Amino acid sequence: AMPPLYKVVPKKGGEGQYLYDDYALSKYRKTHKNDFTLQRYKGLGEMDPEQLWETTLDPERRYMKQVQIEDAIHASEITELLMGSDVPPRKSFIHDHASDAELDV
């Protein structure tokens, strides 16, 4: 299941809406201008149990996204490099690939 990135709530009242990507937020902004409050989720830990249920766990409402790993060995190696306990190779990887990152700040 894929959790939302944003929750938008009209300032004039009404029910909030969950948005799952930046494109959806861009479309919402065009039609609602700045007449809403925006909450950005950076992880599941920022949601309360009710929000988790309605966005990620409820089989009737959750958004499922299939992930396919073409090269499982390469994926495993990268995961070990980035999450493992050996720091120097991770620093080197980050230094070499920092300019490739698309930051969401």
TIVEXNU-488869 format. One record per residue: x, y, z of N, C-alpha, C in turn; chain; residue in three letters. Coordinates in nm, 3 decimals, m for minus. Example, Ala and Ser with C-alpha at 12.3 -4.5 7.8 and 13.67 -1.06 7.14 Angstrom:
<nulums>
<nulum n_x="1.319" n_y="m0.569" n_z="0.780" ca_x="1.230" ca_y="m0.450" ca_z="0.780" c_x="1.320" c_y="m0.330" c_z="0.780" dose="A" tiza="ala"/>
<nulum n_x="1.285" n_y="m0.225" n_z="0.708" ca_x="1.367" ca_y="m0.106" ca_z="0.714" c_x="1.290" c_y="0.003" c_z="0.787" dose="A" tiza="ser"/>
</nulums>
This chain:
<nulums>
<nulum n_x="0.084" n_y="m0.118" n_z="0.000" ca_x="0.000" ca_y="0.000" ca_z="0.000" c_x="0.088" c_y="0.124" c_z="0.000" dose="A" tiza="ala"/>
<nulum n_x="0.041" n_y="0.226" n_z="m0.067" ca_x="0.117" ca_y="0.350" ca_z="m0.078" c_x="0.049" c_y="0.461" c_z="0.002" dose="A" tiza="met"/>
<nulum n_x="0.114" n_y="0.513" n_z="0.105" ca_x="0.053" ca_y="0.620" ca_z="0.184" c_x="0.057" c_y="0.752" c_z="0.108" dose="A" tiza="pro"/>
<nulum n_x="m0.030" n_y="0.846" n_z="0.144" ca_x="m0.030" ca_y="0.975" ca_z="0.075" c_x="0.089" c_y="1.061" c_z="0.116" dose="A" tiza="pro"/>
<nulum n_x="0.123" n_y="1.156" n_z="0.030" ca_x="0.226" ca_y="1.254" ca_z="0.064" c_x="0.167" c_y="1.376" c_z="0.132" dose="A" tiza="leu"/>
<nulum n_x="0.041" n_y="1.407" n_z="0.099" ca_x="m0.020" ca_y="1.530" ca_z="0.149" c_x="m0.164" c_y="1.507" c_z="0.193" dose="A" tiza="tyr"/>
<nulum n_x="m0.208" n_y="1.596" n_z="0.282" ca_x="m0.350" ca_y="1.609" ca_z="0.313" c_x="m0.382" c_y="1.757" c_z="0.300" dose="A" tiza="lys"/>
<nulum n_x="m0.487" n_y="1.787" n_z="0.222" ca_x="m0.531" ca_y="1.925" ca_z="0.205" c_x="m0.670" c_y="1.938" c_z="0.264" dose="A" tiza="val"/>
<nulum n_x="m0.692" n_y="2.049" n_z="0.335" ca_x="m0.822" ca_y="2.075" ca_z="0.399" c_x="m0.864" c_y="2.217" c_z="0.362" dose="A" tiza="val"/>
<nulum n_x="m0.983" n_y="2.234" n_z="0.303" ca_x="m1.029" ca_y="2.369" ca_z="0.270" c_x="m1.038" c_y="2.456" c_z="0.394" dose="A" tiza="pro"/>
<nulum n_x="m0.993" n_y="2.582" n_z="0.383" ca_x="m0.999" ca_y="2.674" ca_z="0.497" c_x="m1.142" c_y="2.709" c_z="0.535" dose="A" tiza="lys"/>
<nulum n_x="m1.233" n_y="2.701" n_z="0.439" ca_x="m1.374" ca_y="2.733" ca_z="0.466" c_x="m1.448" c_y="2.616" c_z="0.530" dose="A" tiza="lys"/>
<nulum n_x="m1.376" n_y="2.512" n_z="0.562" ca_x="m1.439" ca_y="2.394" ca_z="0.620" c_x="m1.464" c_y="2.290" c_z="0.513" dose="A" tiza="gly"/>
<nulum n_x="m1.503" n_y="2.177" n_z="0.555" ca_x="m1.523" ca_y="2.067" ca_z="0.462" c_x="m1.425" c_y="1.956" c_z="0.489" dose="A" tiza="gly"/>
<nulum n_x="m1.443" n_y="1.850" n_z="0.418" ca_x="m1.362" ca_y="1.731" ca_z="0.439" c_x="m1.227" c_y="1.744" c_z="0.370" dose="A" tiza="glu"/>
<nulum n_x="m1.124" n_y="1.695" n_z="0.436" ca_x="m0.991" ca_y="1.695" ca_z="0.378" c_x="m0.979" c_y="1.591" c_z="0.269" dose="A" tiza="gly"/>
<nulum n_x="m0.873" n_y="1.605" n_z="0.192" ca_x="m0.848" ca_y="1.514" ca_z="0.081" c_x="m0.701" c_y="1.473" c_z="0.085" dose="A" tiza="gln"/>
<nulum n_x="m0.673" n_y="1.346" n_z="0.061" ca_x="m0.536" ca_y="1.298" ca_z="0.057" c_x="m0.486" c_y="1.302" c_z="m0.086" dose="A" tiza="tyr"/>
<nulum n_x="m0.361" n_y="1.345" n_z="m0.103" ca_x="m0.298" ca_y="1.351" ca_z="m0.234" c_x="m0.172" c_y="1.266" c_z="m0.231" dose="A" tiza="leu"/>
<nulum n_x="m0.150" n_y="1.191" n_z="m0.338" ca_x="m0.045" ca_y="1.090" ca_z="m0.336" c_x="0.082" c_y="1.129" c_z="m0.412" dose="A" tiza="tyr"/>
<nulum n_x="0.082" n_y="1.242" n_z="m0.479" ca_x="0.203" ca_y="1.284" ca_z="m0.549" c_x="0.202" c_y="1.435" c_z="m0.572" dose="A" tiza="asp"/>
<nulum n_x="0.314" n_y="1.487" n_z="m0.618" ca_x="0.327" ca_y="1.631" ca_z="m0.641" c_x="0.238" c_y="1.679" c_z="m0.754" dose="A" tiza="asp"/>
<nulum n_x="0.214" n_y="1.594" n_z="m0.853" ca_x="0.126" ca_y="1.631" ca_z="m0.964" c_x="m0.015" c_y="1.658" c_z="m0.912" dose="A" tiza="tyr"/>
<nulum n_x="m0.065" n_y="1.571" n_z="m0.826" ca_x="m0.199" ca_y="1.591" ca_z="m0.770" c_x="m0.205" c_y="1.720" c_z="m0.688" dose="A" tiza="ala"/>
<nulum n_x="m0.099" n_y="1.750" n_z="m0.614" ca_x="m0.095" ca_y="1.875" ca_z="m0.537" c_x="m0.096" c_y="1.995" c_z="m0.631" dose="A" tiza="leu"/>
<nulum n_x="m0.021" n_y="1.988" n_z="m0.738" ca_x="m0.017" ca_y="2.097" ca_z="m0.835" c_x="m0.155" c_y="2.123" c_z="m0.895" dose="A" tiza="ser"/>
<nulum n_x="m0.226" n_y="2.017" n_z="m0.930" ca_x="m0.362" ca_y="2.031" ca_z="m0.984" c_x="m0.456" c_y="2.091" c_z="m0.879" dose="A" tiza="lys"/>
<nulum n_x="m0.444" n_y="2.046" n_z="m0.755" ca_x="m0.528" ca_y="2.097" ca_z="m0.647" c_x="m0.504" c_y="2.247" c_z="m0.627" dose="A" tiza="tyr"/>
<nulum n_x="m0.377" n_y="2.288" n_z="m0.630" ca_x="m0.343" ca_y="2.429" ca_z="m0.610" c_x="m0.404" c_y="2.518" c_z="m0.719" dose="A" tiza="arg"/>
<nulum n_x="m0.409" n_y="2.467" n_z="m0.842" ca_x="m0.465" ca_y="2.546" ca_z="m0.952" c_x="m0.612" c_y="2.576" c_z="m0.932" dose="A" tiza="lys"/>
<nulum n_x="m0.685" n_y="2.483" n_z="m0.875" ca_x="m0.829" ca_y="2.502" ca_z="m0.858" c_x="m0.866" c_y="2.563" c_z="m0.723" dose="A" tiza="thr"/>
<nulum n_x="m0.778" n_y="2.554" n_z="m0.625" ca_x="m0.811" ca_y="2.603" ca_z="m0.491" c_x="m0.724" c_y="2.720" c_z="m0.445" dose="A" tiza="his"/>
<nulum n_x="m0.632" n_y="2.764" n_z="m0.530" ca_x="m0.540" ca_y="2.874" ca_z="m0.497" c_x="m0.474" c_y="2.847" c_z="m0.361" dose="A" tiza="lys"/>
<nulum n_x="m0.480" n_y="2.941" n_z="m0.270" ca_x="m0.421" ca_y="2.921" ca_z="m0.136" c_x="m0.529" c_y="2.909" c_z="m0.030" dose="A" tiza="asn"/>
<nulum n_x="m0.646" n_y="2.867" n_z="m0.070" ca_x="m0.760" ca_y="2.860" ca_z="0.021" c_x="m0.770" c_y="2.723" c_z="0.090" dose="A" tiza="asp"/>
<nulum n_x="m0.656" n_y="2.671" n_z="0.135" ca_x="m0.653" ca_y="2.541" ca_z="0.202" c_x="m0.531" c_y="2.532" c_z="0.291" dose="A" tiza="phe"/>
<nulum n_x="m0.537" n_y="2.441" n_z="0.386" ca_x="m0.419" ca_y="2.411" ca_z="0.467" c_x="m0.358" c_y="2.283" c_z="0.412" dose="A" tiza="thr"/>
<nulum n_x="m0.227" n_y="2.274" n_z="0.423" ca_x="m0.153" ca_y="2.162" ca_z="0.366" c_x="m0.074" c_y="2.093" c_z="0.475" dose="A" tiza="leu"/>
<nulum n_x="m0.086" n_y="1.962" n_z="0.480" ca_x="m0.005" ca_y="1.882" ca_z="0.572" c_x="0.078" c_y="1.787" c_z="0.487" dose="A" tiza="gln"/>
<nulum n_x="0.210" n_y="1.784" n_z="0.511" ca_x="0.302" ca_y="1.699" ca_z="0.436" c_x="0.341" c_y="1.582" c_z="0.524" dose="A" tiza="arg"/>
<nulum n_x="0.325" n_y="1.461" n_z="0.472" ca_x="0.365" ca_y="1.341" ca_z="0.546" c_x="0.501" c_y="1.296" c_z="0.495" dose="A" tiza="tyr"/>
<nulum n_x="0.596" n_y="1.283" n_z="0.587" ca_x="0.729" ca_y="1.235" ca_z="0.550" c_x="0.747" c_y="1.088" c_z="0.587" dose="A" tiza="lys"/>
<nulum n_x="0.652" n_y="1.034" n_z="0.659" ca_x="0.660" ca_y="0.894" ca_z="0.699" c_x="0.533" c_y="0.851" c_z="0.769" dose="A" tiza="gly"/>
<nulum n_x="0.517" n_y="0.722" n_z="0.783" ca_x="0.396" ca_y="0.669" ca_z="0.845" c_x="0.384" c_y="0.709" c_z="0.992" dose="A" tiza="leu"/>
<nulum n_x="0.496" n_y="0.735" n_z="1.056" ca_x="0.495" ca_y="0.773" ca_z="1.197" c_x="0.428" c_y="0.907" c_z="1.224" dose="A" tiza="gly"/>
<nulum n_x="0.406" n_y="0.986" n_z="1.119" ca_x="0.341" ca_y="1.116" ca_z="1.136" c_x="0.189" c_y="1.107" c_z="1.131" dose="A" tiza="glu"/>
<nulum n_x="0.137" n_y="0.989" n_z="1.102" ca_x="m0.009" ca_y="0.972" ca_z="1.094" c_x="m0.060" c_y="0.911" c_z="1.223" dose="A" tiza="met"/>
<nulum n_x="m0.180" n_y="0.953" n_z="1.262" ca_x="m0.242" ca_y="0.888" ca_z="1.377" c_x="m0.307" c_y="0.758" c_z="1.330" dose="A" tiza="asp"/>
<nulum n_x="m0.345" n_y="0.669" n_z="1.421" ca_x="m0.399" ca_y="0.538" ca_z="1.382" c_x="m0.518" c_y="0.545" c_z="1.285" dose="A" tiza="pro"/>
<nulum n_x="m0.606" n_y="0.642" n_z="1.304" ca_x="m0.722" ca_y="0.654" ca_z="1.215" c_x="m0.678" c_y="0.689" c_z="1.073" dose="A" tiza="glu"/>
<nulum n_x="m0.582" n_y="0.780" n_z="1.061" ca_x="m0.532" ca_y="0.817" ca_z="0.929" c_x="m0.463" c_y="0.700" c_z="0.861" dose="A" tiza="gln"/>
<nulum n_x="m0.385" n_y="0.624" n_z="0.937" ca_x="m0.320" ca_y="0.506" ca_z="0.880" c_x="m0.423" c_y="0.408" c_z="0.827" dose="A" tiza="leu"/>
<nulum n_x="m0.529" n_y="0.387" n_z="0.903" ca_x="m0.632" ca_y="0.294" ca_z="0.860" c_x="m0.696" c_y="0.341" c_z="0.730" dose="A" tiza="trp"/>
<nulum n_x="m0.737" n_y="0.468" n_z="0.726" ca_x="m0.812" ca_y="0.513" ca_z="0.609" c_x="m0.726" c_y="0.534" c_z="0.485" dose="A" tiza="glu"/>
<nulum n_x="m0.596" n_y="0.553" n_z="0.500" ca_x="m0.512" ca_y="0.578" ca_z="0.382" c_x="m0.429" c_y="0.458" c_z="0.338" dose="A" tiza="thr"/>
<nulum n_x="m0.392" n_y="0.372" n_z="0.430" ca_x="m0.294" ca_y="0.269" ca_z="0.398" c_x="m0.339" c_y="0.127" c_z="0.428" dose="A" tiza="thr"/>
<nulum n_x="m0.422" n_y="0.108" n_z="0.529" ca_x="m0.457" ca_y="m0.027" ca_z="0.571" c_x="m0.594" c_y="m0.076" c_z="0.525" dose="A" tiza="leu"/>
<nulum n_x="m0.690" n_y="0.012" n_z="0.510" ca_x="m0.826" ca_y="m0.027" ca_z="0.474" c_x="m0.829" c_y="m0.080" c_z="0.331" dose="A" tiza="asp"/>
<nulum n_x="m0.860" n_y="m0.209" n_z="0.311" ca_x="m0.860" ca_y="m0.268" ca_z="0.177" c_x="m0.957" c_y="m0.200" c_z="0.080" dose="A" tiza="pro"/>
<nulum n_x="m1.060" n_y="m0.135" n_z="0.132" ca_x="m1.158" ca_y="m0.068" ca_z="0.045" c_x="m1.108" c_y="0.067" c_z="m0.007" dose="A" tiza="glu"/>
<nulum n_x="m1.015" n_y="0.130" n_z="0.063" ca_x="m0.974" ca_y="0.266" ca_z="0.026" c_x="m0.826" c_y="0.283" c_z="m0.003" dose="A" tiza="arg"/>
<nulum n_x="m0.744" n_y="0.187" n_z="0.030" ca_x="m0.600" ca_y="0.206" ca_z="0.013" c_x="m0.561" c_y="0.207" c_z="m0.134" dose="A" tiza="arg"/>
<nulum n_x="m0.447" n_y="0.268" n_z="m0.160" ca_x="m0.393" ca_y="0.280" ca_z="m0.295" c_x="m0.278" c_y="0.181" c_z="m0.306" dose="A" tiza="tyr"/>
<nulum n_x="m0.294" n_y="0.081" n_z="m0.391" ca_x="m0.191" ca_y="m0.022" ca_z="m0.407" c_x="m0.103" c_y="0.010" c_z="m0.527" dose="A" tiza="met"/>
<nulum n_x="0.025" n_y="m0.008" n_z="m0.509" ca_x="0.120" ca_y="0.016" ca_z="m0.617" c_x="0.213" c_y="m0.105" c_z="m0.623" dose="A" tiza="lys"/>
<nulum n_x="0.222" n_y="m0.165" n_z="m0.740" ca_x="0.307" ca_y="m0.282" ca_z="m0.755" c_x="0.450" c_y="m0.237" c_z="m0.782" dose="A" tiza="gln"/>
<nulum n_x="0.541" n_y="m0.295" n_z="m0.707" ca_x="0.682" ca_y="m0.265" ca_z="m0.723" c_x="0.750" c_y="m0.390" c_z="m0.777" dose="A" tiza="val"/>
<nulum n_x="0.825" n_y="m0.372" n_z="m0.884" ca_x="0.898" ca_y="m0.484" ca_z="m0.943" c_x="1.046" c_y="m0.452" c_z="m0.939" dose="A" tiza="gln"/>
<nulum n_x="1.123" n_y="m0.550" n_z="m0.897" ca_x="1.267" ca_y="m0.533" ca_z="m0.893" c_x="1.327" c_y="m0.618" c_z="m1.004" dose="A" tiza="ile"/>
<nulum n_x="1.376" n_y="m0.549" n_z="m1.106" ca_x="1.432" ca_y="m0.618" ca_z="m1.222" c_x="1.561" c_y="m0.692" c_z="m1.185" dose="A" tiza="glu"/>
<nulum n_x="1.644" n_y="m0.630" n_z="m1.106" ca_x="1.773" ca_y="m0.689" ca_z="m1.071" c_x="1.783" c_y="m0.701" c_z="m0.919" dose="A" tiza="asp"/>
<nulum n_x="1.735" n_y="m0.812" n_z="m0.866" ca_x="1.728" ca_y="m0.831" ca_z="m0.721" c_x="1.867" c_y="m0.829" c_z="m0.657" dose="A" tiza="ala"/>
<nulum n_x="1.967" n_y="m0.882" n_z="m0.724" ca_x="2.103" ca_y="m0.885" ca_z="m0.668" c_x="2.156" c_y="m0.742" c_z="m0.654" dose="A" tiza="ile"/>
<nulum n_x="2.138" n_y="m0.661" n_z="m0.758" ca_x="2.183" ca_y="m0.521" ca_z="m0.753" c_x="2.108" c_y="m0.444" c_z="m0.643" dose="A" tiza="his"/>
<nulum n_x="1.978" n_y="m0.466" n_z="m0.634" ca_x="1.898" ca_y="m0.400" ca_z="m0.531" c_x="1.947" c_y="m0.438" c_z="m0.392" dose="A" tiza="ala"/>
<nulum n_x="1.980" n_y="m0.564" n_z="m0.372" ca_x="2.030" ca_y="m0.610" ca_z="m0.243" c_x="2.165" c_y="m0.546" c_z="m0.211" dose="A" tiza="ser"/>
<nulum n_x="2.251" n_y="m0.537" n_z="m0.311" ca_x="2.383" ca_y="m0.475" ca_z="m0.290" c_x="2.370" c_y="m0.327" c_z="m0.253" dose="A" tiza="glu"/>
<nulum n_x="2.284" n_y="m0.255" n_z="m0.323" ca_x="2.265" ca_y="m0.112" ca_z="m0.294" c_x="2.205" c_y="m0.094" c_z="m0.154" dose="A" tiza="ile"/>
<nulum n_x="2.109" n_y="m0.180" n_z="m0.119" ca_x="2.048" ca_y="m0.171" ca_z="0.014" c_x="2.154" c_y="m0.193" c_z="0.122" dose="A" tiza="thr"/>
<nulum n_x="2.238" n_y="m0.292" n_z="0.104" ca_x="2.345" ca_y="m0.319" ca_z="0.201" c_x="2.443" c_y="m0.202" c_z="0.207" dose="A" tiza="glu"/>
<nulum n_x="2.475" n_y="m0.145" n_z="0.092" ca_x="2.566" ca_y="m0.031" ca_z="0.088" c_x="2.509" c_y="0.088" c_z="0.166" dose="A" tiza="leu"/>
<nulum n_x="2.382" n_y="0.118" n_z="0.143" ca_x="2.321" ca_y="0.237" ca_z="0.204" c_x="2.275" c_y="0.216" c_z="0.347" dose="A" tiza="leu"/>
<nulum n_x="2.240" n_y="0.093" n_z="0.383" ca_x="2.185" ca_y="0.067" ca_z="0.516" c_x="2.279" c_y="m0.013" c_z="0.607" dose="A" tiza="met"/>
<nulum n_x="2.387" n_y="m0.062" n_z="0.551" ca_x="2.477" ca_y="m0.147" ca_z="0.627" c_x="2.562" c_y="m0.068" c_z="0.726" dose="A" tiza="gly"/>
<nulum n_x="2.646" n_y="m0.140" n_z="0.800" ca_x="2.726" ca_y="m0.078" ca_z="0.907" c_x="2.861" c_y="m0.026" c_z="0.857" dose="A" tiza="ser"/>
<nulum n_x="2.899" n_y="m0.056" n_z="0.733" ca_x="3.028" ca_y="m0.011" ca_z="0.679" c_x="3.013" c_y="0.131" c_z="0.623" dose="A" tiza="asp"/>
<nulum n_x="3.063" n_y="0.230" n_z="0.697" ca_x="3.038" ca_y="0.371" ca_z="0.664" c_x="3.119" c_y="0.424" c_z="0.545" dose="A" tiza="val"/>
<nulum n_x="3.249" n_y="0.399" n_z="0.531" ca_x="3.325" ca_y="0.461" ca_z="0.422" c_x="3.267" c_y="0.438" c_z="0.281" dose="A" tiza="pro"/>
<nulum n_x="3.225" n_y="0.316" n_z="0.246" ca_x="3.166" ca_y="0.300" ca_z="0.112" c_x="3.036" c_y="0.380" c_z="0.094" dose="A" tiza="pro"/>
<nulum n_x="2.958" n_y="0.391" n_z="0.201" ca_x="2.834" ca_y="0.469" ca_z="0.194" c_x="2.866" c_y="0.616" c_z="0.169" dose="A" tiza="arg"/>
<nulum n_x="2.964" n_y="0.670" n_z="0.242" ca_x="3.004" ca_y="0.810" ca_z="0.223" c_x="3.051" c_y="0.833" c_z="0.080" dose="A" tiza="lys"/>
<nulum n_x="3.128" n_y="0.740" n_z="0.030" ca_x="3.178" ca_y="0.752" ca_z="m0.107" c_x="3.063" c_y="0.750" c_z="m0.209" dose="A" tiza="ser"/>
<nulum n_x="2.968" n_y="0.661" n_z="m0.188" ca_x="2.851" ca_y="0.653" ca_z="m0.278" c_x="2.773" c_y="0.784" c_z="m0.275" dose="A" tiza="phe"/>
<nulum n_x="2.748" n_y="0.836" n_z="m0.156" ca_x="2.672" ca_y="0.961" ca_z="m0.143" c_x="2.748" c_y="1.075" c_z="m0.210" dose="A" tiza="ile"/>
<nulum n_x="2.878" n_y="1.082" n_z="m0.188" ca_x="2.959" ca_y="1.187" ca_z="m0.250" c_x="2.953" c_y="1.177" c_z="m0.402" dose="A" tiza="his"/>
<nulum n_x="2.965" n_y="1.057" n_z="m0.455" ca_x="2.967" ca_y="1.037" ca_z="m0.600" c_x="2.831" c_y="1.062" c_z="m0.666" dose="A" tiza="asp"/>
<nulum n_x="2.722" n_y="1.040" n_z="m0.593" ca_x="2.588" ca_y="1.047" ca_z="m0.652" c_x="2.501" c_y="1.160" c_z="m0.598" dose="A" tiza="his"/>
<nulum n_x="2.556" n_y="1.249" n_z="m0.518" ca_x="2.476" ca_y="1.356" ca_z="m0.457" c_x="2.408" c_y="1.443" c_z="m0.561" dose="A" tiza="ala"/>
<nulum n_x="2.475" n_y="1.469" n_z="m0.671" ca_x="2.416" ca_y="1.557" ca_z="m0.773" c_x="2.302" c_y="1.490" c_z="m0.849" dose="A" tiza="ser"/>
<nulum n_x="2.287" n_y="1.359" n_z="m0.836" ca_x="2.178" ca_y="1.286" ca_z="m0.903" c_x="2.047" c_y="1.293" c_z="m0.826" dose="A" tiza="asp"/>
<nulum n_x="2.053" n_y="1.335" n_z="m0.701" ca_x="1.935" ca_y="1.332" ca_z="m0.614" c_x="1.834" c_y="1.439" c_z="m0.653" dose="A" tiza="ala"/>
<nulum n_x="1.706" n_y="1.403" n_z="m0.644" ca_x="1.597" ca_y="1.498" ca_z="m0.662" c_x="1.538" c_y="1.523" c_z="m0.524" dose="A" tiza="glu"/>
<nulum n_x="1.577" n_y="1.634" n_z="m0.463" ca_x="1.538" ca_y="1.662" ca_z="m0.325" c_x="1.399" c_y="1.722" c_z="m0.317" dose="A" tiza="leu"/>
<nulum n_x="1.327" n_y="1.683" n_z="m0.213" ca_x="1.194" ca_y="1.736" ca_z="m0.184" c_x="1.201" c_y="1.807" c_z="m0.050" dose="A" tiza="asp"/>
<nulum n_x="1.243" n_y="1.933" n_z="m0.054" ca_x="1.259" ca_y="2.009" ca_z="0.070" c_x="1.161" c_y="2.124" c_z="0.079" dose="A" tiza="val"/>
</nulums>
